C-alpha cells in the first residue's frame, strides 16, 4: 500500500498553525465555546421559525373551520406527492 503522508516531517511547530495556538491553548477553548454557542443559537432560531409556521397554519385552519361553521363555502386544495 502506498502511504505518502509525511508523519516523520511533522514537528511541534505545526501546532501553531491550527486555530490560534498550541494544543490546549485558550484559543482552542474560545473557538469551541463560540461553536457551541452558535449551534445552540441556531437550534433556538430553528425552533422559533417552526413555531411561527405552525402558529400561522393553526390560524389558517381555525379560520377555515370557522368559515365552514358559518355556512360560507370553503375550497380546500390537497396536494399529494408520491415517489417511487
HTML snippet that shows the backbone in 3Dmol.js (N, CA, C, O; Angstrom):
<script src="https://3Dmol.org/build/3Dmol-min.js"></script>
<div id="view" style="width:600px;height:400px;position:relative"></div>
<script>
const pdb = `
ATOM      1  N   UNK A   1       0.852  -1.174   0.000  1.00  0.00           N
ATOM      2  CA  UNK A   1       0.000   0.000   0.000  1.00  0.00           C
ATOM      3  C   UNK A   1       0.896   1.236   0.000  1.00  0.00           C
ATOM      4  O   UNK A   1       1.913   1.274   0.693  1.00  0.00           O
ATOM      5  N   UNK A   2       0.521   2.219  -0.762  1.00  0.00           N
ATOM      6  CA  UNK A   2       1.316   3.442  -0.887  1.00  0.00           C
ATOM      7  C   UNK A   2       0.866   4.452   0.162  1.00  0.00           C
ATOM      8  O   UNK A   2      -0.310   4.815   0.205  1.00  0.00           O
ATOM      9  N   UNK A   3       1.773   4.903   0.994  1.00  0.00           N
ATOM     10  CA  UNK A   3       1.460   5.876   2.032  1.00  0.00           C
ATOM     11  C   UNK A   3       2.407   7.060   1.885  1.00  0.00           C
ATOM     12  O   UNK A   3       3.596   6.948   2.180  1.00  0.00           O
ATOM     13  N   UNK A   4       1.880   8.195   1.428  1.00  0.00           N
ATOM     14  CA  UNK A   4       2.728   9.351   1.154  1.00  0.00           C
ATOM     15  C   UNK A   4       2.584  10.451   2.195  1.00  0.00           C
ATOM     16  O   UNK A   4       3.146  11.533   2.024  1.00  0.00           O
ATOM     17  N   UNK A   5       1.842  10.199   3.272  1.00  0.00           N
ATOM     18  CA  UNK A   5       1.647  11.256   4.269  1.00  0.00           C
ATOM     19  C   UNK A   5       2.915  11.405   5.104  1.00  0.00           C
ATOM     20  O   UNK A   5       3.413  10.412   5.635  1.00  0.00           O
ATOM     21  N   UNK A   6       3.454  12.622   5.236  1.00  0.00           N
ATOM     22  CA  UNK A   6       4.769  12.802   5.885  1.00  0.00           C
ATOM     23  C   UNK A   6       4.694  12.915   7.409  1.00  0.00           C
ATOM     24  O   UNK A   6       4.934  13.989   7.959  1.00  0.00           O
ATOM     25  N   UNK A   7       4.364  11.820   8.093  1.00  0.00           N
ATOM     26  CA  UNK A   7       4.307  11.860   9.551  1.00  0.00           C
ATOM     27  C   UNK A   7       5.666  12.207  10.156  1.00  0.00           C
ATOM     28  O   UNK A   7       5.739  12.913  11.162  1.00  0.00           O
ATOM     29  N   UNK A   8       6.738  11.712   9.546  1.00  0.00           N
ATOM     30  CA  UNK A   8       8.074  11.928  10.102  1.00  0.00           C
ATOM     31  C   UNK A   8       8.508  13.381  10.014  1.00  0.00           C
ATOM     32  O   UNK A   8       9.352  13.825  10.792  1.00  0.00           O
ATOM     33  N   UNK A   9       7.936  14.131   9.069  1.00  0.00           N
ATOM     34  CA  UNK A   9       8.349  15.514   8.869  1.00  0.00           C
ATOM     35  C   UNK A   9       7.612  16.487   9.782  1.00  0.00           C
ATOM     36  O   UNK A   9       7.981  17.660   9.840  1.00  0.00           O
ATOM     37  N   UNK A  10       6.604  16.047  10.481  1.00  0.00           N
ATOM     38  CA  UNK A  10       5.841  16.942  11.347  1.00  0.00           C
ATOM     39  C   UNK A  10       6.637  17.262  12.595  1.00  0.00           C
ATOM     40  O   UNK A  10       7.338  16.405  13.133  1.00  0.00           O
ATOM     41  N   UNK A  11       6.530  18.479  13.045  1.00  0.00           N
ATOM     42  CA  UNK A  11       7.209  18.884  14.272  1.00  0.00           C
ATOM     43  C   UNK A  11       6.210  19.584  15.181  1.00  0.00           C
ATOM     44  O   UNK A  11       5.038  19.727  14.832  1.00  0.00           O
ATOM     45  N   UNK A  12       6.666  20.011  16.325  1.00  0.00           N
ATOM     46  CA  UNK A  12       5.786  20.691  17.276  1.00  0.00           C
ATOM     47  C   UNK A  12       5.356  22.063  16.769  1.00  0.00           C
ATOM     48  O   UNK A  12       4.323  22.576  17.199  1.00  0.00           O
ATOM     49  N   UNK A  13       6.127  22.669  15.864  1.00  0.00           N
ATOM     50  CA  UNK A  13       5.761  23.991  15.349  1.00  0.00           C
ATOM     51  C   UNK A  13       4.486  23.950  14.515  1.00  0.00           C
ATOM     52  O   UNK A  13       3.825  24.973  14.338  1.00  0.00           O
ATOM     53  N   UNK A  14       4.140  22.776  14.003  1.00  0.00           N
ATOM     54  CA  UNK A  14       2.945  22.684  13.160  1.00  0.00           C
ATOM     55  C   UNK A  14       1.685  22.975  13.967  1.00  0.00           C
ATOM     56  O   UNK A  14       0.669  23.378  13.401  1.00  0.00           O
ATOM     57  N   UNK A  15       1.738  22.777  15.279  1.00  0.00           N
ATOM     58  CA  UNK A  15       0.549  23.020  16.092  1.00  0.00           C
ATOM     59  C   UNK A  15       0.188  24.493  16.149  1.00  0.00           C
ATOM     60  O   UNK A  15      -0.964  24.826  16.426  1.00  0.00           O
ATOM     61  N   UNK A  16       1.134  25.383  15.897  1.00  0.00           N
ATOM     62  CA  UNK A  16       0.814  26.816  15.901  1.00  0.00           C
ATOM     63  C   UNK A  16      -0.037  27.197  14.706  1.00  0.00           C
ATOM     64  O   UNK A  16      -0.646  28.266  14.699  1.00  0.00           O
ATOM     65  N   UNK A  17      -0.090  26.345  13.702  1.00  0.00           N
ATOM     66  CA  UNK A  17      -0.919  26.620  12.526  1.00  0.00           C
ATOM     67  C   UNK A  17      -2.398  26.432  12.842  1.00  0.00           C
ATOM     68  O   UNK A  17      -3.238  27.140  12.287  1.00  0.00           O
ATOM     69  N   UNK A  18      -2.724  25.512  13.704  1.00  0.00           N
ATOM     70  CA  UNK A  18      -4.115  25.181  13.989  1.00  0.00           C
ATOM     71  C   UNK A  18      -4.736  26.198  14.925  1.00  0.00           C
ATOM     72  O   UNK A  18      -4.105  26.610  15.899  1.00  0.00           O
ATOM     73  N   UNK A  19      -5.951  26.605  14.646  1.00  0.00           N
ATOM     74  CA  UNK A  19      -6.758  27.526  15.430  1.00  0.00           C
ATOM     75  C   UNK A  19      -5.964  28.772  15.790  1.00  0.00           C
ATOM     76  O   UNK A  19      -5.594  29.537  14.900  1.00  0.00           O
ATOM     77  N   UNK A  20      -5.693  28.996  17.077  1.00  0.00           N
ATOM     78  CA  UNK A  20      -4.962  30.181  17.499  1.00  0.00           C
ATOM     79  C   UNK A  20      -3.642  29.857  18.167  1.00  0.00           C
ATOM     80  O   UNK A  20      -2.895  30.775  18.506  1.00  0.00           O
ATOM     81  N   UNK A  21      -3.337  28.629  18.362  1.00  0.00           N
ATOM     82  CA  UNK A  21      -2.089  28.346  19.058  1.00  0.00           C
ATOM     83  C   UNK A  21      -1.887  26.881  19.304  1.00  0.00           C
ATOM     84  O   UNK A  21      -2.469  26.029  18.633  1.00  0.00           O
ATOM     85  N   UNK A  22      -1.064  26.603  20.266  1.00  0.00           N
ATOM     86  CA  UNK A  22      -0.678  25.227  20.549  1.00  0.00           C
ATOM     87  C   UNK A  22      -1.827  24.456  21.188  1.00  0.00           C
ATOM     88  O   UNK A  22      -2.838  25.032  21.591  1.00  0.00           O
ATOM     89  N   UNK A  23      -1.652  23.167  21.268  1.00  0.00           N
ATOM     90  CA  UNK A  23      -2.673  22.289  21.831  1.00  0.00           C
ATOM     91  C   UNK A  23      -2.975  22.686  23.271  1.00  0.00           C
ATOM     92  O   UNK A  23      -2.059  22.888  24.068  1.00  0.00           O
ATOM     93  N   UNK A  24      -4.248  22.798  23.601  1.00  0.00           N
ATOM     94  CA  UNK A  24      -4.642  23.164  24.949  1.00  0.00           C
ATOM     95  C   UNK A  24      -4.604  24.657  25.194  1.00  0.00           C
ATOM     96  O   UNK A  24      -4.804  25.100  26.325  1.00  0.00           O
ATOM     97  N   UNK A  25      -4.353  25.434  24.169  1.00  0.00           N
ATOM     98  CA  UNK A  25      -4.295  26.887  24.316  1.00  0.00           C
ATOM     99  C   UNK A  25      -5.707  27.435  24.514  1.00  0.00           C
ATOM    100  O   UNK A  25      -6.686  26.758  24.200  1.00  0.00           O
ATOM    101  N   UNK A  26      -5.813  28.645  25.028  1.00  0.00           N
ATOM    102  CA  UNK A  26      -7.132  29.246  25.252  1.00  0.00           C
ATOM    103  C   UNK A  26      -7.858  29.511  23.942  1.00  0.00           C
ATOM    104  O   UNK A  26      -9.087  29.581  23.930  1.00  0.00           O
ATOM    105  N   UNK A  27      -7.134  29.660  22.847  1.00  0.00           N
ATOM    106  CA  UNK A  27      -7.779  29.873  21.550  1.00  0.00           C
ATOM    107  C   UNK A  27      -8.659  28.703  21.157  1.00  0.00           C
ATOM    108  O   UNK A  27      -9.751  28.892  20.622  1.00  0.00           O
ATOM    109  N   UNK A  28      -8.189  27.501  21.419  1.00  0.00           N
ATOM    110  CA  UNK A  28      -8.981  26.310  21.128  1.00  0.00           C
ATOM    111  C   UNK A  28     -10.242  26.291  21.975  1.00  0.00           C
ATOM    112  O   UNK A  28     -11.319  25.948  21.488  1.00  0.00           O
ATOM    113  N   UNK A  29     -10.109  26.655  23.222  1.00  0.00           N
ATOM    114  CA  UNK A  29     -11.265  26.679  24.120  1.00  0.00           C
ATOM    115  C   UNK A  29     -12.252  27.749  23.676  1.00  0.00           C
ATOM    116  O   UNK A  29     -13.462  27.519  23.678  1.00  0.00           O
ATOM    117  N   UNK A  30     -11.743  28.921  23.294  1.00  0.00           N
ATOM    118  CA  UNK A  30     -12.609  30.011  22.831  1.00  0.00           C
ATOM    119  C   UNK A  30     -13.364  29.597  21.576  1.00  0.00           C
ATOM    120  O   UNK A  30     -14.569  29.827  21.480  1.00  0.00           O
ATOM    121  N   UNK A  31     -12.679  28.993  20.618  1.00  0.00           N
ATOM    122  CA  UNK A  31     -13.339  28.561  19.388  1.00  0.00           C
ATOM    123  C   UNK A  31     -14.387  27.485  19.671  1.00  0.00           C
ATOM    124  O   UNK A  31     -15.448  27.483  19.047  1.00  0.00           O
ATOM    125  N   UNK A  32     -14.112  26.588  20.585  1.00  0.00           N
ATOM    126  CA  UNK A  32     -15.081  25.553  20.943  1.00  0.00           C
ATOM    127  C   UNK A  32     -16.314  26.170  21.580  1.00  0.00           C
ATOM    128  O   UNK A  32     -17.438  25.802  21.242  1.00  0.00           O
ATOM    129  N   UNK A  33     -16.114  27.104  22.498  1.00  0.00           N
ATOM    130  CA  UNK A  33     -17.247  27.763  23.151  1.00  0.00           C
ATOM    131  C   UNK A  33     -18.068  28.549  22.135  1.00  0.00           C
ATOM    132  O   UNK A  33     -19.298  28.502  22.162  1.00  0.00           O
ATOM    133  N   UNK A  34     -17.392  29.276  21.235  1.00  0.00           N
ATOM    134  CA  UNK A  34     -18.119  30.018  20.197  1.00  0.00           C
ATOM    135  C   UNK A  34     -18.913  29.074  19.295  1.00  0.00           C
ATOM    136  O   UNK A  34     -20.044  29.380  18.918  1.00  0.00           O
ATOM    137  N   UNK A  35     -18.330  27.942  18.954  1.00  0.00           N
ATOM    138  CA  UNK A  35     -19.031  26.970  18.122  1.00  0.00           C
ATOM    139  C   UNK A  35     -20.260  26.401  18.807  1.00  0.00           C
ATOM    140  O   UNK A  35     -21.310  26.252  18.182  1.00  0.00           O
ATOM    141  N   UNK A  36     -20.134  26.084  20.081  1.00  0.00           N
ATOM    142  CA  UNK A  36     -21.273  25.549  20.837  1.00  0.00           C
ATOM    143  C   UNK A  36     -22.368  26.605  20.954  1.00  0.00           C
ATOM    144  O   UNK A  36     -23.547  26.295  20.782  1.00  0.00           O
ATOM    145  N   UNK A  37     -21.987  27.854  21.247  1.00  0.00           N
ATOM    146  CA  UNK A  37     -22.981  28.930  21.344  1.00  0.00           C
ATOM    147  C   UNK A  37     -23.684  29.161  20.010  1.00  0.00           C
ATOM    148  O   UNK A  37     -24.896  29.377  19.976  1.00  0.00           O
ATOM    149  N   UNK A  38     -22.935  29.116  18.918  1.00  0.00           N
ATOM    150  CA  UNK A  38     -23.541  29.276  17.596  1.00  0.00           C
ATOM    151  C   UNK A  38     -24.509  28.134  17.300  1.00  0.00           C
ATOM    152  O   UNK A  38     -25.581  28.361  16.740  1.00  0.00           O
ATOM    153  N   UNK A  39     -24.145  26.922  17.667  1.00  0.00           N
ATOM    154  CA  UNK A  39     -25.018  25.774  17.450  1.00  0.00           C
ATOM    155  C   UNK A  39     -26.305  25.904  18.261  1.00  0.00           C
ATOM    156  O   UNK A  39     -27.394  25.662  17.741  1.00  0.00           O
ATOM    157  N   UNK A  40     -26.186  26.283  19.526  1.00  0.00           N
ATOM    158  CA  UNK A  40     -27.367  26.442  20.374  1.00  0.00           C
ATOM    159  C   UNK A  40     -28.255  27.561  19.845  1.00  0.00           C
ATOM    160  O   UNK A  40     -29.477  27.420  19.808  1.00  0.00           O
ATOM    161  N   UNK A  41     -27.643  28.679  19.432  1.00  0.00           N
ATOM    162  CA  UNK A  41     -28.412  29.782  18.857  1.00  0.00           C
ATOM    163  C   UNK A  41     -29.143  29.369  17.589  1.00  0.00           C
ATOM    164  O   UNK A  41     -30.292  29.756  17.378  1.00  0.00           O
ATOM    165  N   UNK A  42     -28.484  28.585  16.746  1.00  0.00           N
ATOM    166  CA  UNK A  42     -29.117  28.104  15.520  1.00  0.00           C
ATOM    167  C   UNK A  42     -30.298  27.194  15.826  1.00  0.00           C
ATOM    168  O   UNK A  42     -31.337  27.282  15.172  1.00  0.00           O
ATOM    169  N   UNK A  43     -30.145  26.322  16.815  1.00  0.00           N
ATOM    170  CA  UNK A  43     -31.247  25.438  17.191  1.00  0.00           C
ATOM    171  C   UNK A  43     -32.431  26.227  17.744  1.00  0.00           C
ATOM    172  O   UNK A  43     -33.584  25.913  17.447  1.00  0.00           O
ATOM    173  N   UNK A  44     -32.146  27.249  18.547  1.00  0.00           N
ATOM    174  CA  UNK A  44     -33.224  28.081  19.091  1.00  0.00           C
ATOM    175  C   UNK A  44     -33.953  28.803  17.968  1.00  0.00           C
ATOM    176  O   UNK A  44     -35.183  28.845  17.957  1.00  0.00           O
ATOM    177  N   UNK A  45     -33.210  29.372  17.021  1.00  0.00           N
ATOM    178  CA  UNK A  45     -33.840  30.069  15.901  1.00  0.00           C
ATOM    179  C   UNK A  45     -34.663  29.107  15.047  1.00  0.00           C
ATOM    180  O   UNK A  45     -35.733  29.474  14.562  1.00  0.00           O
ATOM    181  N   UNK A  46     -34.176  27.886  14.858  1.00  0.00           N
ATOM    182  CA  UNK A  46     -34.917  26.896  14.085  1.00  0.00           C
ATOM    183  C   UNK A  46     -36.243  26.563  14.759  1.00  0.00           C
ATOM    184  O   UNK A  46     -37.276  26.485  14.094  1.00  0.00           O
ATOM    185  N   UNK A  47     -36.217  26.367  16.067  1.00  0.00           N
ATOM    186  CA  UNK A  47     -37.446  26.052  16.802  1.00  0.00           C
ATOM    187  C   UNK A  47     -38.415  27.225  16.738  1.00  0.00           C
ATOM    188  O   UNK A  47     -39.616  27.020  16.560  1.00  0.00           O
ATOM    189  N   UNK A  48     -37.915  28.452  16.880  1.00  0.00           N
ATOM    190  CA  UNK A  48     -38.784  29.630  16.805  1.00  0.00           C
ATOM    191  C   UNK A  48     -39.410  29.766  15.416  1.00  0.00           C
ATOM    192  O   UNK A  48     -40.591  30.095  15.299  1.00  0.00           O
ATOM    193  N   UNK A  49     -38.623  29.513  14.359  1.00  0.00           N
ATOM    194  CA  UNK A  49     -39.144  29.580  12.996  1.00  0.00           C
ATOM    195  C   UNK A  49     -40.253  28.558  12.785  1.00  0.00           C
ATOM    196  O   UNK A  49     -41.314  28.885  12.253  1.00  0.00           O
ATOM    197  N   UNK A  50     -40.009  27.329  13.199  1.00  0.00           N
ATOM    198  CA  UNK A  50     -41.021  26.289  13.032  1.00  0.00           C
ATOM    199  C   UNK A  50     -42.257  26.584  13.871  1.00  0.00           C
ATOM    200  O   UNK A  50     -43.372  26.275  13.448  1.00  0.00           O
ATOM    201  N   UNK A  51     -42.087  27.167  15.035  1.00  0.00           N
ATOM    202  CA  UNK A  51     -43.224  27.532  15.875  1.00  0.00           C
ATOM    203  C   UNK A  51     -44.078  28.592  15.187  1.00  0.00           C
ATOM    204  O   UNK A  51     -45.306  28.507  15.202  1.00  0.00           O
ATOM    205  N   UNK A  52     -43.430  29.594  14.581  1.00  0.00           N
ATOM    206  CA  UNK A  52     -44.185  30.622  13.855  1.00  0.00           C
ATOM    207  C   UNK A  52     -44.946  30.017  12.681  1.00  0.00           C
ATOM    208  O   UNK A  52     -46.087  30.396  12.419  1.00  0.00           O
ATOM    209  N   UNK A  53     -44.326  29.087  11.977  1.00  0.00           N
ATOM    210  CA  UNK A  53     -45.005  28.444  10.851  1.00  0.00           C
ATOM    211  C   UNK A  53     -46.217  27.640  11.326  1.00  0.00           C
ATOM    212  O   UNK A  53     -47.281  27.683  10.708  1.00  0.00           O
ATOM    213  N   UNK A  54     -46.045  26.906  12.431  1.00  0.00           N
ATOM    214  CA  UNK A  54     -47.159  26.129  12.966  1.00  0.00           C
ATOM    215  C   UNK A  54     -48.282  27.031  13.470  1.00  0.00           C
ATOM    216  O   UNK A  54     -49.458  26.714  13.289  1.00  0.00           O
ATOM    217  N   UNK A  55     -47.930  28.151  14.100  1.00  0.00           N
ATOM    218  CA  UNK A  55     -48.952  29.098  14.556  1.00  0.00           C
ATOM    219  C   UNK A  55     -49.731  29.671  13.381  1.00  0.00           C
ATOM    220  O   UNK A  55     -50.952  29.814  13.460  1.00  0.00           O
ATOM    221  N   UNK A  56     -49.043  30.001  12.294  1.00  0.00           N
ATOM    222  CA  UNK A  56     -49.718  30.526  11.105  1.00  0.00           C
ATOM    223  C   UNK A  56     -50.649  29.475  10.504  1.00  0.00           C
ATOM    224  O   UNK A  56     -51.763  29.793  10.087  1.00  0.00           O
ATOM    225  N   UNK A  57     -50.196  28.235  10.462  1.00  0.00           N
ATOM    226  CA  UNK A  57     -51.041  27.167   9.925  1.00  0.00           C
ATOM    227  C   UNK A  57     -52.246  26.928  10.829  1.00  0.00           C
ATOM    228  O   UNK A  57     -53.342  26.662  10.336  1.00  0.00           O
ATOM    229  N   UNK A  58     -52.061  27.018  12.133  1.00  0.00           N
ATOM    230  CA  UNK A  58     -53.171  26.861  13.078  1.00  0.00           C
ATOM    231  C   UNK A  58     -54.212  27.942  12.865  1.00  0.00           C
ATOM    232  O   UNK A  58     -55.410  27.661  12.851  1.00  0.00           O
ATOM    233  N   UNK A  59     -53.758  29.187  12.699  1.00  0.00           N
ATOM    234  CA  UNK A  59     -54.698  30.284  12.442  1.00  0.00           C
ATOM    235  C   UNK A  59     -55.473  30.052  11.152  1.00  0.00           C
ATOM    236  O   UNK A  59     -56.684  30.273  11.106  1.00  0.00           O
ATOM    237  N   UNK A  60     -54.786  29.610  10.109  1.00  0.00           N
ATOM    238  CA  UNK A  60     -55.454  29.367   8.831  1.00  0.00           C
ATOM    239  C   UNK A  60     -56.490  28.256   8.958  1.00  0.00           C
ATOM    240  O   UNK A  60     -57.590  28.369   8.415  1.00  0.00           O
ATOM    241  N   UNK A  61     -56.150  27.192   9.665  1.00  0.00           N
ATOM    242  CA  UNK A  61     -57.096  26.092   9.830  1.00  0.00           C
ATOM    243  C   UNK A  61     -58.290  26.500  10.686  1.00  0.00           C
ATOM    244  O   UNK A  61     -59.418  26.095  10.405  1.00  0.00           O
ATOM    245  N   UNK A  62     -58.055  27.294  11.721  1.00  0.00           N
ATOM    246  CA  UNK A  62     -59.167  27.752  12.556  1.00  0.00           C
ATOM    247  C   UNK A  62     -60.088  28.687  11.782  1.00  0.00           C
ATOM    248  O   UNK A  62     -61.305  28.644  11.958  1.00  0.00           O
ATOM    249  N   UNK A  63     -59.513  29.536  10.924  1.00  0.00           N
ATOM    250  CA  UNK A  63     -60.343  30.412  10.099  1.00  0.00           C
ATOM    251  C   UNK A  63     -61.173  29.597   9.117  1.00  0.00           C
ATOM    252  O   UNK A  63     -62.342  29.901   8.881  1.00  0.00           O
ATOM    253  N   UNK A  64     -60.567  28.562   8.545  1.00  0.00           N
ATOM    254  CA  UNK A  64     -61.304  27.708   7.619  1.00  0.00           C
ATOM    255  C   UNK A  64     -62.421  26.966   8.345  1.00  0.00           C
ATOM    256  O   UNK A  64     -63.516  26.816   7.804  1.00  0.00           O
ATOM    257  N   UNK A  65     -62.159  26.505   9.555  1.00  0.00           N
ATOM    258  CA  UNK A  65     -63.176  25.811  10.337  1.00  0.00           C
ATOM    259  C   UNK A  65     -64.301  26.764  10.715  1.00  0.00           C
ATOM    260  O   UNK A  65     -65.473  26.394  10.655  1.00  0.00           O
ATOM    261  N   UNK A  66     -63.956  27.979  11.103  1.00  0.00           N
ATOM    262  CA  UNK A  66     -64.976  28.971  11.457  1.00  0.00           C
ATOM    263  C   UNK A  66     -65.816  29.330  10.244  1.00  0.00           C
ATOM    264  O   UNK A  66     -67.020  29.551  10.370  1.00  0.00           O
ATOM    265  N   UNK A  67     -65.201  29.393   9.073  1.00  0.00           N
ATOM    266  CA  UNK A  67     -65.941  29.722   7.859  1.00  0.00           C
ATOM    267  C   UNK A  67     -66.914  28.606   7.498  1.00  0.00           C
ATOM    268  O   UNK A  67     -68.013  28.891   7.024  1.00  0.00           O
ATOM    269  N   UNK A  68     -66.547  27.353   7.707  1.00  0.00           N
ATOM    270  CA  UNK A  68     -67.455  26.255   7.387  1.00  0.00           C
ATOM    271  C   UNK A  68     -68.607  26.196   8.377  1.00  0.00           C
ATOM    272  O   UNK A  68     -69.711  25.796   8.008  1.00  0.00           O
ATOM    273  N   UNK A  69     -68.380  26.582   9.619  1.00  0.00           N
ATOM    274  CA  UNK A  69     -69.459  26.592  10.602  1.00  0.00           C
ATOM    275  C   UNK A  69     -70.452  27.716  10.326  1.00  0.00           C
ATOM    276  O   UNK A  69     -71.622  27.606  10.693  1.00  0.00           O
ATOM    277  N   UNK A  70     -70.004  28.790   9.688  1.00  0.00           N
ATOM    278  CA  UNK A  70     -70.882  29.900   9.334  1.00  0.00           C
ATOM    279  C   UNK A  70     -71.716  29.587   8.098  1.00  0.00           C
ATOM    280  O   UNK A  70     -72.667  30.308   7.798  1.00  0.00           O
ATOM    281  N   UNK A  71     -71.380  28.540   7.389  1.00  0.00           N
ATOM    282  CA  UNK A  71     -72.097  28.199   6.177  1.00  0.00           C
ATOM    283  C   UNK A  71     -71.446  28.763   4.929  1.00  0.00           C
ATOM    284  O   UNK A  71     -71.952  28.558   3.826  1.00  0.00           O
ATOM    285  N   UNK A  72     -70.348  29.462   5.079  1.00  0.00           N
ATOM    286  CA  UNK A  72     -69.632  30.017   3.938  1.00  0.00           C
ATOM    287  C   UNK A  72     -68.863  28.892   3.256  1.00  0.00           C
ATOM    288  O   UNK A  72     -68.148  28.142   3.920  1.00  0.00           O
ATOM    289  N   UNK A  73     -69.003  28.768   1.927  1.00  0.00           N
ATOM    290  CA  UNK A  73     -68.277  27.692   1.242  1.00  0.00           C
ATOM    291  C   UNK A  73     -66.763  27.943   1.265  1.00  0.00           C
ATOM    292  O   UNK A  73     -66.290  29.063   1.072  1.00  0.00           O
ATOM    293  N   UNK A  74     -66.044  26.881   1.502  1.00  0.00           N
ATOM    294  CA  UNK A  74     -64.590  26.958   1.565  1.00  0.00           C
ATOM    295  C   UNK A  74     -64.026  25.912   0.624  1.00  0.00           C
ATOM    296  O   UNK A  74     -64.474  24.766   0.617  1.00  0.00           O
ATOM    297  N   UNK A  75     -63.039  26.308  -0.172  1.00  0.00           N
ATOM    298  CA  UNK A  75     -62.368  25.342  -1.041  1.00  0.00           C
ATOM    299  C   UNK A  75     -61.035  24.961  -0.413  1.00  0.00           C
ATOM    300  O   UNK A  75     -60.291  25.805   0.087  1.00  0.00           O
ATOM    301  N   UNK A  76     -60.764  23.678  -0.457  1.00  0.00           N
ATOM    302  CA  UNK A  76     -59.522  23.162   0.106  1.00  0.00           C
ATOM    303  C   UNK A  76     -58.793  22.419  -0.993  1.00  0.00           C
ATOM    304  O   UNK A  76     -59.377  21.576  -1.674  1.00  0.00           O
ATOM    305  N   UNK A  77     -57.523  22.725  -1.166  1.00  0.00           N
ATOM    306  CA  UNK A  77     -56.700  22.055  -2.166  1.00  0.00           C
ATOM    307  C   UNK A  77     -55.749  21.108  -1.456  1.00  0.00           C
ATOM    308  O   UNK A  77     -55.034  21.501  -0.534  1.00  0.00           O
ATOM    309  N   UNK A  78     -55.749  19.861  -1.894  1.00  0.00           N
ATOM    310  CA  UNK A  78     -54.865  18.862  -1.310  1.00  0.00           C
ATOM    311  C   UNK A  78     -53.885  18.427  -2.381  1.00  0.00           C
ATOM    312  O   UNK A  78     -54.285  18.058  -3.485  1.00  0.00           O
ATOM    313  N   UNK A  79     -52.608  18.468  -2.059  1.00  0.00           N
ATOM    314  CA  UNK A  79     -51.566  18.041  -2.984  1.00  0.00           C
ATOM    315  C   UNK A  79     -50.901  16.803  -2.416  1.00  0.00           C
ATOM    316  O   UNK A  79     -50.444  16.799  -1.273  1.00  0.00           O
ATOM    317  N   UNK A  80     -50.850  15.755  -3.220  1.00  0.00           N
ATOM    318  CA  UNK A  80     -50.207  14.521  -2.799  1.00  0.00           C
ATOM    319  C   UNK A  80     -48.996  14.280  -3.680  1.00  0.00           C
ATOM    320  O   UNK A  80     -49.099  14.286  -4.907  1.00  0.00           O
ATOM    321  N   UNK A  81     -47.860  14.070  -3.058  1.00  0.00           N
ATOM    322  CA  UNK A  81     -46.628  13.800  -3.792  1.00  0.00           C
ATOM    323  C   UNK A  81     -46.243  12.357  -3.526  1.00  0.00           C
ATOM    324  O   UNK A  81     -46.081  11.946  -2.377  1.00  0.00           O
ATOM    325  N   UNK A  82     -46.101  11.599  -4.590  1.00  0.00           N
ATOM    326  CA  UNK A  82     -45.693  10.203  -4.438  1.00  0.00           C
ATOM    327  C   UNK A  82     -44.344  10.013  -5.106  1.00  0.00           C
ATOM    328  O   UNK A  82     -44.081  10.565  -6.175  1.00  0.00           O
ATOM    329  N   UNK A  83     -43.510   9.240  -4.476  1.00  0.00           N
ATOM    330  CA  UNK A  83     -42.209   8.912  -5.050  1.00  0.00           C
ATOM    331  C   UNK A  83     -42.099   7.411  -5.162  1.00  0.00           C
ATOM    332  O   UNK A  83     -42.677   6.667  -4.370  1.00  0.00           O
ATOM    333  N   UNK A  84     -41.376   6.994  -6.120  1.00  0.00           N
ATOM    334  CA  UNK A  84     -41.228   5.557  -6.335  1.00  0.00           C
ATOM    335  C   UNK A  84     -39.832   5.113  -6.026  1.00  0.00           C
ATOM    336  O   UNK A  84     -39.519   3.930  -6.149  1.00  0.00           O
TER     337      UNK A  84
END
`;
const viewer = $3Dmol.createViewer("view");
viewer.addModel(pdb, "pdb");
viewer.setStyle({}, {cartoon: {color: "spectrum"}});
viewer.zoomTo();
viewer.render();
</script>
